[in-house]
Amino acid sequence: MIKEWDLLESVPNAAAFAEEIGESTLVAGILWHRGIQTKEEALAFLHPERSPYSNPFDIKDMDVAIRRIQQAIQEKQHITVYGDYDVDGMTATSLLLRTLRKVGAEVTFYIPDRMREGYGFNRAALEELSGTTDLLISVDCGVASVEDVKAVGEKLDIIITDHHLPGPTLPPALAVLNPHREDCPSKEKDLCGVGVVFKLCQALWTALDKGPFEEDLELVTIGTIADLVPLRGENRKIVKEGLSRMRTTANKGIAALIEVAGLQEKDINAGHVGFMLAPRLNASGRIGTAKKGVALLTSEDTSEASQLAADLDMLNTERQAIERDILEKAVHTLEKECVEDLPAIVVAGEDWNPGVIGIVASRLVDRYYKPAIVFDIQEDGTCKGSCRSIKGLHMFEALQAVSEHIEQFGGHAMAAGLTVKREKFPAFREAFSRYCKEHLTEEEYTPKVSVESELAPKDITFSLVEDLSRLEPYGMENPKPFFGWRNMRASEAMAIGREKRHLRFQVGTKDIPVTALMWNEGHLAGIVNAEAVDIVYSPSVNEWNGRKSLQCIVNSMQPAATERVFPTRDILLGIYRFLRGIFQRDGKIPFSAESLTLDYRKESNISYYTMQKGLQIFQELGILLSDAEETYYTMPTQHGKLDLMASPTYRRGMRHLELMGGERV
């Protein structure tokens, strides 16, 4: 997928700003691009440890909640923590359990089964709990459960802690702690579920005269990173301190998780948490039970923690296999249509694990760059869906606009969940697709990557990498800075790794060697050796056996402009003859555009981009048919004259050529 560069403008006063804040011009420019443009803002961002935590009692209803919790502790009343099954919910549940146990509370927890009960409060669970507990405290859920709370309000005291957007009416709970309440004066609007619980724990410590609460910051850090909330303000302070504690953590569960992920010798960063630790925890809530994740994070026994971490590691491997299977089925379904003409992706399948469909939706967005909703069609005809969006479409608002076709929904700008009845599914799909078509421009359907500046890989230095480290931890609203270089000729490209999935190539010079790494693109080794490419990358330092070397971690790579030749009629005729020859000789054609490009180049010049477009056009016209596993093509006998304009890809390409007046797109 070709990503358009969003090349940021240079900052005219970067040098003066750098001198003012005592940083390099590079760091000053990046801060400026992120809206941090005063000395006060810059110092607060670069040194979050110097800023005090906000007053937890600024959160509306905090005083009411603390008084009720103190009463429960003093009177030995039973408390139930009602959590959610994602990482934010697991860490929030674990944090509150550990904190309440430290002050002598009688406390247990309840997390609904993802498959049977779904997200948030459910009436049956609340009814049952009302007979066994005195106080229920929700974490990361509950703010939308107005009717459920109303139904049990006379039987059970409920405190809600949540960070999801509330509806027009709040649940009639004893207290509702949510920074997004319109009447909440707290400035910390970006806290996730475990972040709100952290403020509750701070308030409890204050009320009990136990001093400042900064315990279990590792838990708060994992939940904050996993929930993709902005790493600004208090979130940045929490995560920076929490990450610094990871390597020597006293939490036996987190230590076991770090070990099973193979990170015990590393300084843990936000990437490690987001891509290695959090997915293992998430696996328990997606295909197992989130109770196992909470058991791990609250374990006080090293042997038990090790076994639980190993179990989660196995579940994560199973989750990956399920995810791949559903993704393949979804892609196969979509390939029956012209995906490029779809305003949105809405796919459904029976027995698609509802715990994994959110990840599949994310993969489809990565692949096609369109809003995506993946549904599991359940036995009773209920369609449970998970949504992921693209920049420009507020998913929650989109679902609100078509809510007449939906049973229930909830979520954020970029992600949401919903339930649709099977008989309403076609109408929902049509209405949602129409909304996307009306609210997204062609420009917004073009994937973009933000590039700080153009920088040749040979010009990166160890000091530059060190300067960039001052901006960590990276995350939402503080993304890792990327640099770009166009029309580059790389060398020594090869597939690496146990399964040859990853790509390594050289981008420096003989005097200044720089290695580039790109994950999951090992199949492009031959193309990178043969063609000019544009790369977007982040500089880093590789340390191996005590030796340090410069490297680039490639975020995206695409053919250079000189290689992007759209296949006109004459070029397509040449590709057709080439493919026909292979089919007549072998009875099938390799599915790989990479190998076909390299074979074609033995006789005549062609770029990978041109071959890809040609194959896409031929598939749309029915000239090429792929097998179910997408390992090879066949070429059925053609009858009659083909109309190239029947291919959407060809139509768009030719229209673009007419506008540009040339052969490249």
C-alpha positions in Angstrom: 0.0 0.0 0.0 1.4 3.4 -1.0 1.3 5.9 1.8 1.4 9.6 1.0 4.0 11.5 2.9 2.7 14.2 5.2 6.1 16.0 5.2 6.0 18.5 8.1 7.2 22.0 7.5 10.5 23.1 8.9 10.3 25.2 12.0 11.9 28.7 11.3 12.6 29.5 15.0 13.8 25.9 15.9 17.3 27.1 16.8 16.1 29.8 19.2 13.5 27.5 20.8 16.2 24.8 21.2 18.4 27.3 23.0 15.5 28.4 25.2 14.7 24.9 26.4 18.3 23.5 26.4 17.7 20.8 23.8 18.9 20.1 20.2 17.3 21.8 17.2 15.9 18.4 16.2 14.1 17.9 19.5 12.9 21.5 19.5 11.4 21.1 16.0 9.6 17.9 16.9 8.1 19.4 20.0 7.0 22.4 18.0 5.3 20.2 15.5 3.4 18.5 18.3 2.0 21.8 19.6 4.5 22.2 22.4 5.7 25.7 21.7 6.5 27.3 25.1 9.4 26.7 27.5 6.9 25.8 30.2 5.1 23.2 28.0 8.4 21.8 26.8 9.9 21.3 30.2 6.7 19.8 31.5 6.7 17.3 28.6 10.4 16.4 28.8 10.4 16.2 32.6 7.0 14.8 33.7 8.5 13.6 36.9 8.8 17.2 38.1 5.1 17.8 37.8 2.9 16.8 40.8 -0.1 14.5 40.3 -3.4 16.2 40.0 -5.7 16.3 43.0 -7.8 13.1 42.8 -10.7 14.8 44.6 -11.1 17.0 41.5 -13.0 14.1 40.0 -16.7 14.5 40.6 -18.1 12.2 43.3 -14.7 11.1 44.5 -15.5 12.3 48.1 -18.7 10.2 48.1 -17.0 7.1 46.8 -14.2 7.3 49.4 -16.6 7.7 52.3 -18.5 4.6 51.2 -15.3 2.6 50.7 -14.0 3.6 54.1 -17.4 2.6 55.6 -17.1 -0.8 53.9 -13.6 -1.3 55.2 -14.5 -0.3 58.8 -17.6 -2.4 59.0 -16.0 -5.4 57.3 -18.6 -5.3 54.5 -18.0 -7.3 51.3 -16.8 -5.5 48.3 -16.9 -6.8 44.7 -14.8 -5.2 41.9 -16.7 -5.6 38.6 -14.2 -5.4 35.8 -13.8 -5.6 32.0 -12.0 -8.4 30.1 -9.5 -6.2 28.1 -6.1 -5.2 29.4 -7.3 -1.9 30.8 -10.0 -3.7 32.7 -7.7 -6.5 33.9 -5.1 -4.0 35.2 -7.8 -1.8 36.7 -9.3 -4.8 38.5 -5.9 -5.9 39.7 -4.9 -2.5 41.0 -8.0 -2.0 43.0 -7.9 -5.6 44.4 -4.3 -5.2 45.5 -4.9 -1.7 47.0 -8.1 -2.7 48.9 -6.4 -5.9 50.3 -3.5 -3.8 51.6 -6.0 -1.9 53.8 -7.8 -4.9 55.1 -10.9 -4.9 52.9 -12.9 -8.0 52.2 -12.9 -8.0 48.4 -13.3 -10.3 45.5 -13.8 -9.6 41.8 -16.2 -10.4 38.9 -15.4 -10.2 35.2 -18.2 -11.1 32.8 -17.6 -13.9 30.2 -16.9 -12.3 26.9 -18.8 -14.9 24.9 -21.8 -15.4 27.1 -22.3 -12.0 28.8 -20.5 -9.5 26.7 -19.1 -6.1 27.7 -20.0 -4.2 30.9 -22.8 -4.7 33.4 -25.4 -7.5 32.7 -28.6 -7.7 34.7 -28.3 -11.4 35.7 -24.8 -10.9 37.2 -25.9 -7.8 39.1 -29.0 -9.5 40.5 -26.8 -12.4 41.7 -24.1 -10.2 43.2 -26.7 -8.1 45.0 -27.4 -11.2 47.2 -23.7 -11.8 48.1 -22.0 -8.4 48.3 -22.5 -5.0 50.0 -20.7 -2.7 47.7 -19.9 -3.1 44.0 -17.2 -1.0 42.4 -17.0 -1.1 38.6 -13.8 -0.5 36.7 -13.5 0.5 33.0 -17.3 -0.1 32.5 -20.8 0.9 33.8 -21.3 4.4 32.7 -23.8 3.4 29.9 -25.7 0.9 32.1 -28.5 3.2 33.3 -31.3 0.7 33.3 -29.2 -2.1 34.9 -28.1 0.1 37.8 -31.7 1.4 38.2 -33.0 -2.2 38.4 -30.7 -3.2 41.4 -30.1 0.2 43.0 -32.3 -0.6 46.0 -30.5 -3.9 46.7 -26.9 -2.9 46.1 -24.6 0.1 46.6 -22.7 0.8 43.3 -19.7 3.0 42.6 -18.9 3.4 38.9 -15.4 4.2 37.7 -15.2 4.5 34.0 -13.6 6.6 31.2 -15.9 5.9 28.3 -18.1 8.7 27.0 -21.3 8.9 29.0 -24.7 9.2 27.4 -27.2 12.0 28.1 -28.2 10.3 31.4 -25.8 9.0 34.1 -26.6 5.7 35.9 -28.3 6.3 39.3 -25.3 4.9 41.1 -24.0 6.1 44.5 -21.1 7.7 42.7 -20.0 7.9 39.1 -16.3 8.7 38.7 -15.7 9.6 35.1 -13.6 12.6 33.9 -15.8 12.9 30.8 -18.8 13.9 32.9 -19.9 17.4 31.8 -19.9 18.5 35.5 -16.4 16.9 36.3 -13.8 19.7 37.0 -10.8 17.4 36.7 -8.5 18.4 33.9 -7.3 14.8 33.4 -9.7 13.9 30.6 -7.4 11.4 28.9 -7.2 8.8 31.7 -8.1 5.2 30.8 -10.0 2.9 33.1 -7.0 1.9 35.2 -6.0 5.6 35.3 -9.3 6.5 37.0 -8.8 3.7 39.5 -5.3 5.0 40.2 -6.9 8.4 41.1 -9.4 6.5 43.4 -6.5 4.7 45.1 -4.7 8.0 45.5 -7.8 9.5 47.1 -8.1 6.5 49.4 -4.5 6.8 50.6 -5.0 10.5 51.3 -8.2 9.8 53.3 -6.4 7.1 55.3 -3.4 9.5 56.0 -1.0 7.0 54.3 0.8 9.6 52.2 1.2 9.8 48.4 0.1 6.7 46.5 2.5 5.7 43.8 2.3 1.9 44.2 1.7 -0.6 41.3 2.5 2.0 38.7 3.6 -0.8 36.4 0.0 -2.0 36.3 -1.3 1.5 35.5 1.4 1.8 32.8 0.4 -1.5 31.0 -3.3 -0.6 31.0 -2.6 3.0 29.8 -0.4 1.9 26.9 -2.7 -0.9 25.9 -5.8 1.3 25.9 -4.2 3.7 23.4 -5.0 6.9 25.4 -2.9 10.0 24.7 0.5 9.9 26.4 0.3 13.5 27.5 -0.1 15.1 31.0 -0.6 12.7 33.8 -0.6 9.7 31.5 2.9 10.5 30.4 4.1 10.9 34.0 2.6 7.6 34.9 4.0 5.7 31.9 7.5 7.1 32.2 7.8 6.2 35.8 6.1 2.9 35.4 8.4 1.8 32.6 11.4 2.7 34.7 10.2 0.2 37.3 9.5 -2.7 34.9 12.9 -4.3 34.9 13.0 -4.6 38.7 9.3 -4.9 39.3 8.2 -6.5 42.6 5.0 -7.6 40.9 5.5 -11.4 40.4 3.0 -11.6 37.7 4.5 -8.8 35.6 8.0 -10.3 36.2 6.8 -13.7 34.9 5.1 -12.1 31.9 8.3 -10.2 31.0 10.3 -13.5 31.3 7.9 -15.5 29.1 8.1 -12.7 26.5 11.9 -12.9 26.5 12.4 -9.3 27.7 14.0 -10.0 31.1 17.4 -8.5 30.0 15.9 -5.5 28.3 14.9 -2.0 29.4 11.2 -2.2 28.8 9.7 0.5 26.5 6.2 1.3 25.4 6.6 -0.8 22.3 7.5 -3.9 24.4 4.3 -3.3 26.5 2.0 -2.7 23.5 3.2 -5.5 21.3 4.5 -8.2 23.6 3.1 -7.9 27.1 -0.4 -6.6 26.5 -1.3 -9.1 23.8 -0.5 -12.0 26.1 -2.8 -10.5 28.7 -5.4 -9.7 26.1 -5.4 -13.3 24.9 -6.9 -14.4 28.2 -9.9 -12.1 27.7 -10.3 -12.9 24.0 -10.2 -16.7 23.9 -10.0 -17.8 27.5 -11.0 -16.0 30.7 -9.8 -12.6 31.8 -9.8 -14.1 35.4 -6.5 -15.7 34.5 -5.0 -12.4 33.6 -6.2 -10.9 37.0 -4.9 -14.0 38.8 -1.5 -13.4 37.2 -1.3 -9.7 38.0 -2.4 -10.2 41.6 -0.3 -13.4 42.3 2.1 -13.3 45.3 3.6 -16.7 44.4 6.5 -16.9 41.9 5.8 -20.5 40.8 2.1 -19.8 40.3 2.9 -16.6 38.4 5.3 -18.5 36.1 2.7 -21.1 35.3 0.0 -18.5 34.6 2.3 -16.5 32.4 3.1 -19.7 30.4 -0.6 -20.4 30.0 -1.2 -16.9 28.7 1.7 -17.3 26.3 0.1 -20.5 24.9 -3.3 -18.7 24.6 -1.7 -15.9 22.7 -0.2 -18.3 20.2 -3.7 -19.9 19.8 -5.2 -16.4 19.4 -2.8 -15.6 16.6 -3.8 -18.7 14.7 -7.5 -18.0 15.1 -6.9 -14.4 14.0 -5.0 -15.5 10.9 -7.8 -17.9 10.0 -10.6 -15.3 10.3 -8.5 -12.7 8.4 -8.0 -15.1 5.5 -11.8 -15.8 5.4 -12.6 -12.1 5.5 -10.1 -11.3 2.8 -11.4 -14.1 0.6 -15.0 -12.8 1.1 -13.9 -9.3 0.2 -11.9 -10.3 -2.9 -15.2 -11.4 -4.5 -16.0 -7.7 -4.7 -14.0 -4.7 -5.9 -12.7 -3.6 -2.5 -11.3 -0.3 -3.9 -14.8 0.8 -4.7 -16.2 0.0 -1.3 -16.7 3.1 1.0 -16.3 0.8 4.1 -15.6 -2.8 4.9 -18.4 -4.8 6.6 -17.9 -8.5 6.7 -19.5 -11.3 8.7 -19.0 -15.0 9.3 -20.4 -17.7 11.5 -18.3 -18.9 14.4 -15.8 -16.1 14.1 -14.4 -15.8 17.6 -15.9 -12.5 19.0 -12.8 -12.0 21.1 -10.6 -11.8 18.0 -12.7 -9.9 15.5 -11.5 -6.5 16.7 -7.9 -7.4 15.8 -9.1 -8.7 12.4 -10.8 -5.4 11.8 -7.5 -3.6 12.6 -5.7 -5.8 10.1 -8.3 -5.0 7.4 -7.8 -1.3 8.0 -4.1 -1.8 7.7 -4.6 -3.7 4.4 -7.2 -1.6 2.7 -7.3 1.7 4.7 -11.0 1.9 5.0 -13.3 1.9 8.1 -13.8 -1.8 8.9 -16.5 -3.7 10.9 -16.2 -7.5 11.4 -19.2 -9.4 12.7 -19.5 -12.8 14.3 -22.9 -14.3 13.4 -24.1 -16.2 16.5 -26.4 -19.2 16.7 -29.4 -17.1 17.7 -29.0 -14.8 14.7 -27.3 -12.0 16.7 -24.4 -10.3 14.9 -21.7 -9.1 17.3 -19.4 -6.6 15.7 -16.1 -4.9 16.3 -15.2 -1.6 14.5 -12.0 0.2 13.6 -11.9 3.5 11.9 -9.5 5.7 9.9 -8.6 9.3 10.4 -11.5 11.5 9.3 -14.4 9.2 10.4 -15.6 9.3 14.0 -16.8 5.8 14.5 -19.1 6.4 17.5 -20.8 9.3 15.6 -21.1 7.1 12.5 -22.9 4.4 14.5 -25.1 7.0 16.1 -26.2 8.1 12.7 -27.3 4.6 11.7 -28.5 3.5 15.1 -32.0 2.6 13.8 -30.4 -0.6 12.5 -28.5 -1.4 15.7 -29.5 -3.1 18.9 -26.8 -1.5 21.0 -23.3 0.0 20.5 -20.6 1.9 22.3 -17.1 3.1 21.8 -14.8 5.9 20.8 -13.7 7.8 17.7 -11.5 5.1 16.4 -13.0 1.9 17.8 -16.4 0.6 18.8 -18.5 -2.5 19.4 -22.1 -3.1 18.3 -24.9 -5.7 18.1 -27.1 -6.0 15.0 -29.9 -8.5 14.4 -29.2 -10.8 11.4 -32.3 -9.6 9.5 -31.2 -6.0 9.8 -27.6 -6.7 8.8 -28.0 -5.9 5.0 -29.8 -2.6 5.9 -27.1 -1.7 8.4 -24.3 -2.5 6.0 -25.9 -0.3 3.3 -26.6 2.6 5.7 -23.1 2.5 7.3 -21.4 2.4 3.8 -23.6 5.3 2.6 -22.6 7.3 5.7 -18.9 6.7 5.1 -19.2 7.6 1.4 -20.9 10.9 2.4 -18.5 11.8 5.1 -15.1 10.8 3.8 -13.4 12.5 0.9 -11.1 10.8 -1.6 -8.2 12.5 0.1 -9.2 10.9 3.5 -9.2 7.4 1.9 -5.5 7.9 1.1 -3.2 6.5 3.8 -0.7 9.0 5.1 2.5 8.8 7.2 3.8 11.7 9.1 7.5 12.5 8.2 9.4 15.0 10.3 11.9 15.7 7.6 13.9 14.2 4.8 17.1 12.6 6.2 19.5 10.3 4.4 20.2 7.2 6.6 23.9 7.8 6.2 23.4 11.1 8.1 22.0 9.6 11.3 24.4 9.5 14.3 24.5 8.1 17.8 23.9 11.5 19.2 20.8 12.0 17.1 19.4 8.7 18.4 20.2 9.8 21.9 18.4 13.2 21.4 15.3 11.4 20.1 15.2 9.2 23.2 14.4 12.3 25.2 10.9 12.2 23.6 10.0 8.8 24.9 7.8 7.1 25.9 5.9 7.1 22.6 2.3 6.5 22.2 -1.0 8.2 21.2 -0.5 12.0 20.5 3.3 11.4 21.0 4.1 9.1 18.1 7.6 7.9 17.3 9.2 10.5 14.9 9.8 9.2 11.4 12.2 10.4 8.8 12.0 9.8 5.0 14.4 9.4 2.1 13.3 9.1 -1.5 14.6 7.4 -4.6 17.1 5.3 -2.7 19.1 2.4 -4.0 19.5 -0.2 -1.2 21.8 -3.2 -1.4 22.3 -6.6 0.2 18.6 -7.1 0.8 17.7 -10.5 2.2 14.9 -12.3 4.0 15.8 -13.1 7.6 14.3 -14.8 10.6 13.4 -18.4 11.3 10.7 -18.3 8.6 12.4 -15.7 6.4 9.5 -13.3 7.1 11.5 -10.2 7.8 13.6 -8.0 5.6 17.1 -6.6 6.1 19.1 -4.4 3.7 21.9 -1.8 3.7 21.1 1.9 3.4 24.4 3.5 4.5 27.8 3.8 2.8 31.0 1.7 3.0 32.3 4.3 5.4 29.1 4.7 7.4 27.3 1.3 7.3 23.6 1.5 8.4 21.4 -1.6 8.4 17.6 -1.3 7.7 15.1 -3.7 9.1 11.5 -4.1 8.1 9.1 -6.6 9.7 7.0 -9.1 7.7 8.3 -8.0 4.3 11.0 -10.6 3.6 9.3 -11.5 0.3 10.4 -8.1 -1.1 14.2 -8.8 -0.9 14.6 -9.3 -4.6 12.6 -6.2 -5.5 14.6 -4.0 -3.0 17.8 -5.2 -4.7 16.5 -4.3 -8.1 14.5 -1.1 -7.8 14.6 2.4 -6.3 12.5 2.8 -3.2 11.2 5.5 -0.9 11.5 4.6 2.8 10.1 6.1 6.0 12.0 5.0 9.1 13.0 5.6 12.7 16.7 5.7 13.6 17.9 3.4 16.4 20.9 1.8 17.9 21.5 -2.0 17.8 23.6 -3.5 20.5 25.0 -7.0 20.1 27.8 -8.6 22.1 28.8 -5.3 23.5 29.1 -3.6 20.1 26.8 -0.8 19.0 25.8 0.0 15.4 23.3 2.4 13.8 20.2 1.0 12.2 16.9 2.1 10.7 13.6 0.5 11.6 11.5 0.9 8.4 7.9 1.9 8.9 6.9 2.0 5.3 8.5 1.4 1.9 7.1 2.0 -1.5 8.4 2.2 -5.1 10.1 5.4 -6.0 8.2 7.8 -8.3 10.4 6.6 -11.2 9.1 3.0 -10.7 5.4 3.9 -10.5 4.5 3.4 -14.1 0.8 2.6 -14.6 0.2 -0.3 -17.1 -1.3 1.2 -20.2 -2.9 -1.1 -22.9 0.5 -1.9 -24.5 2.1 -2.8 -21.2 -0.8 -4.9 -20.2 -0.5 -6.8 -23.5 3.1 -7.6 -22.7 2.2 -8.8 -19.2 -0.7 -10.9 -20.6 1.6 -12.7 -23.1 4.1 -13.4 -20.3 1.5 -14.8 -18.0 -0.1 -16.8 -20.8 3.2 -18.4 -21.6 3.7 -19.5 -18.0 0.2 -20.9 -17.9 0.6 -22.9 -21.1 3.9 -24.3 -19.9 3.0 -25.1 -16.2 -0.8 -25.1 -16.1 -0.7 -22.5 -13.3 0.9 -19.1 -12.5 2.6 -18.3 -9.2 0.5 -15.9 -7.1 3.6 -13.9 -6.1 3.9 -10.5 -7.8 7.5 -10.4 -6.6 8.6 -13.5 -8.4 6.7 -12.6 -11.5 8.3 -9.2 -11.6 11.8 -10.6 -11.3 11.1 -13.3 -13.9 9.7 -10.7 -16.4 12.7 -8.5 -15.8 14.9 -11.2 -17.3 13.4 -10.4 -20.7 12.2 -6.8 -20.4 12.1 -4.1 -17.8 9.1 -3.7 -15.5 8.6 -2.5 -12.0 7.0 -4.3 -9.1 4.3 -1.6 -9.0 3.5 -2.0 -12.7 3.2 -5.8 -12.3 1.0 -5.5 -9.2 -1.4 -3.2 -11.0 -1.5 -5.4 -14.0 -2.3 -8.5 -11.9 -5.1 -6.5 -10.1 -6.6 -5.4 -13.4 -6.6 -8.9 -14.8 -8.3 -10.3 -11.7 -11.0 -7.7 -11.9 -11.6 -8.6 -15.6 -11.7 -12.3 -14.8 -8.5 -13.0 -16.9 -6.8 -14.3 -13.8 -8.5 -16.5 -11.1 -6.8 -17.4 -7.8 -7.2 -20.6 -5.9 -8.8 -20.5 -2.4 -5.4 -20.4 -0.7 -4.0 -17.7 -3.0 -1.0 -19.8 -4.0 -1.4 -19.6 -7.8 -3.5 -18.2 -10.7 -5.2 -19.9 -13.6 -6.2 -18.3 -16.9 -9.6 -19.4 -18.2 -10.3 -19.3 -21.9 -11.5 -15.8 -22.9 -14.5 -15.4 -25.3 -15.0 -12.2 -27.1 -13.2 -8.9 -26.8 -12.2 -7.6 -23.4 -13.1 -4.1 -22.3 -10.3 -2.8 -20.1 -12.5 0.0 -18.9 -14.6 -2.7 -17.1 -11.7 -2.8 -14.5 -12.2 -0.1 -11.8 -8.4 -0.1 -11.3 -7.8 0.6 -15.0 -10.5 3.3 -15.1 -9.0 5.1 -12.1 -5.5 4.8 -13.4 -6.3 6.1 -16.9 -8.3 9.0 -15.4 -5.4 9.9 -13.3 -3.0 9.7 -16.2 -5.2 12.1 -18.2 -5.2 14.5 -15.3 -1.4 14.3 -14.9 -0.6 14.1 -18.5 2.0 11.4 -18.1 2.7 7.7 -17.5 3.2 7.7 -13.8 0.7 7.9 -10.9 
